[in-house]
Amino acid sequence: MTINIKKCTFDDLGLLQEISVETFNETFKNQNSPENMKAYLEKAFNLNQLEKELSYISSEFYFIYSTEEIAGYLKVNTNDTQSEKMGNTALEIERIYVREKFHKQGLGSYLIHKAIEIAMRQNKEKIWLGVWEKNEKAIAFYGKMDFVQTGAHSFYMGDEEQIDIIMTKTLI
């Protein structure tokens, strides 16, 4: 298995939309109403929204490939593009998703390490993310990667308010 991580460009917009919708659906469709899923997917992953996010200087998207097949992606934010005000010394992992058929292959760890590499290159002191309080597998994974719970915030899935646990990893 050959692993490769590649930064997304505007040429990747269609593929980014496809992998975003697929992985979000795989992760959350069984715990949310079809109406809320549809509303969220249309808002978060429409081409105009993704193009806007790709244009932000403080946001970066990366695809991870396993033996030349796209397996997932990562989105990181710094400075004012973070979804919470964590300051200029923090990097947010806003999205980290691996396609179901690539689970249990260590690809999430590769993406976490890529985010840490980006944070270290930018002299960030901490890295953080929000994870749905009901996503126990993800919470356990981040715990193994030395993230600790430091707070919580609201996340809206359609018209339903959900709680994301904020988990942070100190880098220095």
SULLIN-V271463 format. One line per field, one symbol per residue. psi: psi as a letter, one per 20 degrees, with the letter a starting at -180 (. if undefined). A space follows every 50 residues. Layout:
psi=???
This chain:
psi=pppppppqrhijgghggghggghgghhihijqqhghggggghghkqhggh gghhiphjqqqpqpqoljppiarppqqrciiqiqnirijqppohpoppqg ijqkjjhhgghghggggggghjkqhrqrrppphimhggggghghjkqqpi aqrqppncjpprpppppqpph.
